[in-house]
Amino acid sequence: MTRRTKETVIGVEIDFDQKELKISTGSGFLDHMIESFAWWACVSLGVKVDSTRRLTHTISEDTGITIGQALRTIFEKRMNEHGVNAFGSGSAAVDEALSTATMVIEGRRNAFIRLSCEGAKTKAVEDLFSTDLVAFMEGLTQGLGATLHMDLSHGNDPHHTWEAAFRALGVAISSAFQLNEWRKGATIGIKGIL
């Protein structure tokens, strides 16, 4: 999947079999968060970002959109060939930090992210603004056609707090993509029923 805008060219590859991660967004922390997400989602993810300007918000959001679009392609194929849950929920922790994520894939595009703890309320984490990380989550839901509810509920260290959030997102995606033969060819809001 490739996405081109005036500011960025983003290439994404996804593989559910290999365990090789090649992430290069230009932000060390975003690379690390995408690696964490991919590991907990049980997918191999390749991401290459070329940008004309280093606009961290644009890079984060556009990368999320492109990963979401690539996931959407896989989701639709799995839905039609095998059936999928289309709903997933997960919790994850890193030391003192705890986050939960719940996702439903039904064509709606929403991200409701609650920054409940001190570690989530800092202006910056490593080489990004916290708002850039929210933009990534929002972009992913736009590209995937999913609704995400996330709560960064516990954490003092911003790095730990956001890593727990990206892990929880990965767990939710993994659960939503689980095969479910009963739902073959249909899911609410996208194809088939309701």
Secondary structure, 3 states (H helix, E strand, C coil): CEEECCCEEEEEEEECCCCCCEEECCCHHHHHHHHHHHHHHCCEEEEEEEECCCCHHHHHHHHHHHHHHHHHHHHHHHHHHCCECCEEEEEEEECCEEEEEEEEECCCCEEEEEECCHHHCCCEECCEEHHHHHHHHHHHHHHHCEEEEEEEEECCCHHHHHHHHHHHHHHHHHHHCCECHHHCCCECCCECCC
